[in-house]
Amino acid sequence: MLEYILAGLLLILTIAWFTQGVKRSTTLPPGPPPRPIVGNLGRLRGKSGKERYRTLAKLVDDYGKDGVATIYLGSQPVVFVTNFETLKTIVHSDEMSGRPTSVRDEFFHRKGLIFTDGDEAWKEQRRFALSTLRDFGMGKTWLQDLVIEEAVELVEDIKNANGKPVNPIQYLTPSISNVICAISYGQRFSHKDANFQRLTSLVGQNVALAATNQLVEYFPFLRKIPFSKFRARHLAWQANIGDLTAFFDTLVEQHQQSLHDGEPRDYLHAFMLEAEKQKDNAKSTFSSKETCFCQYG
């Protein structure tokens, strides 16, 4: 008899827990009431990503204020902004420069410009990046000429398809990557170069694997379940980042061999020189460990 009473009480408590939902933070913008564990994920209707984005926008309109709302993806609160004027204000605010806790922290350890939290380390890296990129062509004709050169090769690649339907991503990715490579590593590659094709392939795989691991971002325990598809995807992502790191390490070694040959010729070269200059500064965020992460972010 006692077992039935305890089971009934447990059932009532469970129903009450799910019915009442999660207590919202009073410091966050308003939003739809979240459910335990799943948050607002149950409200994201739609078979495609575009349809789910429309659902998100409607939730912001229905529950938010001035185009800003807090939506819980799992147990993680995420602030969504659909108002353009508000968004412009936010992106120029240092208060919004923090980074959320993520499974990516396992790979990048909150290093590099993109993954560093909005602290003094981020500010130092940001100042260096802006100054260096200005020196290497941001707003100058050199960068303009480089983009035009890539655009010409992009047009030739598309022409070679002879009017057949193509996936534009396979042509756009090499062109965009080459502009980044020219700034970061001081060289551009032929689109037919084997090493360059491997790099663009790894980058494409990384983007796809990051997308398939989205659920793990909000339910991190899933990546620990043995023999599950979530663990397999996470391990594949981890292996991909390892391959990218190995590729970049080769470029670092090449730069190391000619580190003191003249003035800095690209972003990586400038970063490595700065790391050497500050090697005795215990508080510096420039170090050999940071060199690899500067290439991701």
C-alpha positions in Angstrom: 0.0 0.0 0.0 2.8 2.4 1.0 4.5 1.8 -2.4 1.4 2.9 -4.3 1.1 6.1 -2.1 4.8 6.9 -2.7 4.4 6.2 -6.4 1.3 8.5 -6.5 3.2 11.3 -4.7 6.1 11.0 -7.1 3.8 11.1 -10.1 2.1 14.3 -8.7 5.4 16.0 -8.0 6.7 15.1 -11.5 3.5 16.5 -13.2 3.7 19.6 -11.0 7.4 20.1 -11.9 6.7 19.8 -15.7 3.6 22.0 -15.4 5.2 24.8 -13.5 8.2 25.0 -15.8 11.5 26.6 -15.1 12.0 29.7 -13.0 13.1 32.4 -15.3 16.0 34.8 -14.6 14.8 38.3 -13.7 17.8 39.9 -15.4 17.1 38.5 -18.9 14.6 39.8 -21.5 11.1 38.3 -21.4 10.3 35.2 -23.4 8.1 32.1 -23.6 7.9 30.0 -20.4 10.4 27.1 -20.7 9.8 23.5 -19.8 12.3 21.6 -17.6 15.1 19.9 -19.5 13.9 20.8 -23.0 13.3 24.5 -22.4 11.5 26.0 -25.5 12.8 23.4 -28.0 9.4 21.9 -28.2 8.1 25.1 -29.7 10.5 25.1 -32.6 8.2 23.8 -35.3 9.2 23.1 -38.9 10.9 20.5 -41.0 13.6 22.7 -42.3 16.0 25.2 -40.7 14.3 28.1 -42.5 10.9 27.1 -41.0 12.4 26.8 -37.5 14.0 30.3 -37.9 10.5 31.7 -38.7 9.1 30.0 -35.6 11.9 31.6 -33.6 11.1 35.0 -35.0 7.4 34.6 -34.2 8.3 33.6 -30.6 10.4 36.8 -30.3 7.4 38.8 -31.6 4.9 37.1 -29.4 6.8 37.0 -26.1 9.6 39.5 -26.4 9.9 43.2 -26.1 11.2 45.6 -28.9 12.4 42.6 -30.9 14.4 41.0 -28.0 13.4 37.8 -26.2 15.0 35.0 -24.2 14.4 31.5 -25.5 15.7 28.5 -23.7 17.4 25.9 -25.9 17.5 23.0 -23.5 18.5 24.5 -20.1 20.5 27.2 -21.8 19.0 30.7 -22.1 19.7 32.4 -25.4 18.8 36.0 -26.2 17.5 36.4 -29.7 17.3 39.9 -31.4 15.2 40.6 -34.5 15.1 44.4 -34.3 17.9 45.8 -36.6 18.4 49.0 -34.6 18.8 47.1 -31.4 21.2 44.7 -33.0 23.4 47.6 -34.2 23.6 48.9 -30.6 24.4 45.4 -29.2 27.3 44.6 -31.6 29.1 47.8 -30.6 28.7 47.1 -26.9 31.6 45.6 -24.9 29.1 44.2 -22.4 27.9 41.8 -25.1 31.4 40.5 -26.0 31.2 37.5 -23.6 31.1 33.9 -24.9 28.7 31.2 -23.6 30.0 27.9 -22.2 30.1 25.5 -25.1 31.3 22.0 -26.0 33.8 23.8 -28.3 35.7 24.7 -25.1 37.0 21.2 -25.1 38.8 22.0 -28.4 39.7 25.6 -28.2 39.9 26.1 -24.4 38.4 29.6 -24.7 41.5 30.8 -26.7 41.8 32.9 -29.8 39.9 36.1 -30.8 36.6 34.3 -31.5 36.5 31.9 -28.5 38.0 34.1 -25.8 35.6 35.6 -23.4 35.1 39.4 -23.4 37.9 40.0 -20.8 41.3 41.7 -21.0 42.7 38.8 -23.1 40.0 39.4 -25.7 40.6 43.1 -25.7 44.4 42.6 -26.3 43.8 40.2 -29.1 41.2 42.4 -30.7 43.5 45.5 -30.6 46.3 43.5 -32.2 44.0 42.0 -34.9 42.5 45.4 -35.9 45.9 47.0 -36.0 47.5 44.2 -38.0 44.7 43.8 -40.4 44.8 47.5 -41.2 48.5 47.1 -41.9 47.9 44.2 -44.2 45.3 45.8 -46.4 41.9 46.4 -44.7 40.6 49.4 -46.6 43.6 49.4 -49.0 43.8 48.6 -52.7 46.0 45.5 -52.1 43.0 43.7 -50.6 40.7 45.0 -53.4 43.1 43.7 -56.0 43.2 40.3 -54.3 39.4 40.0 -54.2 39.2 40.9 -57.9 41.8 38.3 -58.7 39.7 35.7 -56.8 36.5 36.9 -58.5 38.1 36.3 -61.9 39.1 32.8 -61.1 35.6 32.1 -59.6 34.0 33.2 -62.8 36.3 30.9 -64.8 35.5 28.0 -62.5 31.8 28.5 -63.0 32.2 28.9 -66.8 34.0 25.5 -66.9 30.8 23.9 -65.6 29.5 24.5 -69.2 26.1 25.7 -68.1 25.3 22.6 -66.0 23.6 23.1 -62.6 26.2 23.4 -59.8 26.4 23.8 -56.1 27.8 27.4 -55.7 29.3 26.5 -52.3 32.0 24.4 -54.0 33.1 27.4 -56.0 32.6 30.1 -53.4 34.5 28.3 -50.5 37.9 28.2 -52.3 37.6 31.9 -53.3 36.7 33.1 -49.8 39.3 30.8 -48.3 42.0 32.1 -50.6 41.4 35.7 -49.5 41.7 34.6 -45.9 44.8 32.6 -46.6 46.5 35.6 -48.3 45.9 37.8 -45.3 46.7 35.1 -42.7 49.5 33.2 -44.4 50.8 35.6 -47.0 50.0 33.3 -50.0 47.1 32.3 -52.2 46.7 28.9 -53.8 45.5 27.6 -57.1 42.1 26.2 -56.8 43.5 22.9 -58.1 46.3 22.8 -55.5 46.0 19.5 -53.6 46.9 21.0 -50.2 44.4 23.8 -50.7 41.7 21.4 -51.8 42.3 19.5 -48.6 42.0 22.6 -46.5 38.7 23.7 -48.1 37.4 20.1 -47.7 38.3 20.1 -44.0 36.7 23.5 -43.5 33.5 22.3 -45.3 33.4 19.2 -43.1 33.9 21.3 -40.0 30.9 23.5 -40.8 28.8 20.4 -41.5 29.9 18.6 -38.4 29.3 21.6 -36.2 25.7 21.7 -37.5 25.1 18.1 -36.7 26.4 18.6 -33.2 24.0 21.5 -32.4 21.9 19.3 -30.1 25.0 18.4 -28.1 25.5 22.1 -27.5 22.3 22.2 -25.4 22.5 18.7 -24.0 26.3 18.1 -23.5 25.7 14.7 -21.8 24.7 13.2 -25.1 28.3 13.1 -26.4 29.2 10.8 -23.5 26.6 8.1 -24.4 28.6 5.1 -25.7 27.9 3.8 -29.2 25.3 6.6 -29.8 25.1 8.7 -33.0 25.8 11.8 -30.8 29.1 10.5 -29.6 30.1 9.3 -33.1 29.3 12.8 -34.5 31.2 14.5 -31.6 34.3 12.3 -32.2 34.2 12.9 -35.9 34.1 16.7 -35.2 37.0 16.2 -32.8 39.0 14.3 -35.4 38.3 17.0 -38.0 39.6 19.8 -35.7 42.7 17.6 -35.1 43.3 17.4 -38.9 42.8 21.2 -39.3 45.3 21.8 -36.4 47.9 19.5 -38.1 47.4 21.5 -41.3 47.9 24.8 -39.6 50.9 23.5 -37.6 52.7 22.9 -40.9 52.2 26.5 -41.8 53.5 27.6 -38.4 56.6 25.5 -38.9 57.2 27.1 -42.3 56.8 30.6 -40.8 59.2 29.7 -38.0 62.0 28.9 -40.4 61.8 32.4 -41.9 60.5 34.3 -38.8 63.2 37.0 -38.8 63.5 37.5 -42.6 62.4 41.1 -42.9 59.1 42.8 -41.9 55.9 40.9 -41.1 54.4 39.6 -44.3 51.1 38.2 -43.0 48.9 37.9 -39.9 50.5 34.7 -38.6 54.0 36.1 -39.1 53.1 39.2 -37.1 51.4 37.2 -34.4 54.5 34.9 -34.0 56.8 38.0 -33.8 54.6 39.6 -31.1 54.6 36.3 -29.2 58.4 36.2 -29.3 58.6 39.9 -28.2 56.3 39.2 -25.2 57.7 35.8 -24.2 59.0 37.1 -20.9 55.7 38.8 -20.0 53.8 36.4 -17.7 50.5 38.3 -18.3 50.7 38.3 -22.1 48.1 36.5 -24.1 50.6 36.0 -26.9 52.3 32.6 -26.6 53.2 29.6 -28.7 50.0 27.9 -27.4 47.9 30.9 -28.7 49.5 30.7 -32.1 47.4 27.8 -33.4 44.2 29.3 -31.9 44.9 32.7 -33.6 44.4 30.9 -36.9 40.9 29.7 -35.9 39.8 33.0 -34.5 
